[in-house]
Amino acid sequence: MSVEERIEVFSILGNEYSVKAPPGEQQALLQAFGMLERTLAETKRKYPTLVGDRLLVLTALNLCQNQLTTQTRIDALVAAASAASETAR
């Protein structure tokens, strides 16, 4: 392990996970954990009877859906910008 690499320990639903953070990616890892915590809390508020693996799976699906929606929007913006650039020529 290099001097800059460090292991982050996260607690998710009572379980601890040790994750090695590559140099330069520690902040992104902490942000990802924060996003996971917030999304878990939102999912738990919407579905208070879900626990454990079911809560994690639904949360993961929500995060994936958000990622896909965001990527679709980005792709549409890139296509529109490209089309506008072509017509401006």
Contacts in CASP RR format, 6 or more apart in sequence:
PFRMAT RR
TARGET T0000
AUTHOR 0000-0000-0000
METHOD contacts of the structure
MODEL  1
MSVEERIEVFSILGNEYSVKAPPGEQQALLQAFGMLERTLAETKRKYPTL
VGDRLLVLTALNLCQNQLTTQTRIDALVAAASAASETAR
1 7 0 8 1.000
1 20 0 8 1.000
2 23 0 8 1.000
4 23 0 8 1.000
4 24 0 8 1.000
5 20 0 8 1.000
5 21 0 8 1.000
5 22 0 8 1.000
5 23 0 8 1.000
6 20 0 8 1.000
6 21 0 8 1.000
6 26 0 8 1.000
7 18 0 8 1.000
7 19 0 8 1.000
7 20 0 8 1.000
7 21 0 8 1.000
8 18 0 8 1.000
8 19 0 8 1.000
8 20 0 8 1.000
8 21 0 8 1.000
8 26 0 8 1.000
8 29 0 8 1.000
8 30 0 8 1.000
8 33 0 8 1.000
9 16 0 8 1.000
9 17 0 8 1.000
9 18 0 8 1.000
9 19 0 8 1.000
10 16 0 8 1.000
10 17 0 8 1.000
10 19 0 8 1.000
10 33 0 8 1.000
11 17 0 8 1.000
12 36 0 8 1.000
12 37 0 8 1.000
12 40 0 8 1.000
12 56 0 8 1.000
13 40 0 8 1.000
13 52 0 8 1.000
13 55 0 8 1.000
13 56 0 8 1.000
19 29 0 8 1.000
21 29 0 8 1.000
35 63 0 8 1.000
36 59 0 8 1.000
36 63 0 8 1.000
39 59 0 8 1.000
39 62 0 8 1.000
39 63 0 8 1.000
40 55 0 8 1.000
40 56 0 8 1.000
40 59 0 8 1.000
42 62 0 8 1.000
43 50 0 8 1.000
43 55 0 8 1.000
43 58 0 8 1.000
43 59 0 8 1.000
43 62 0 8 1.000
44 50 0 8 1.000
44 55 0 8 1.000
47 55 0 8 1.000
47 58 0 8 1.000
50 58 0 8 1.000
END
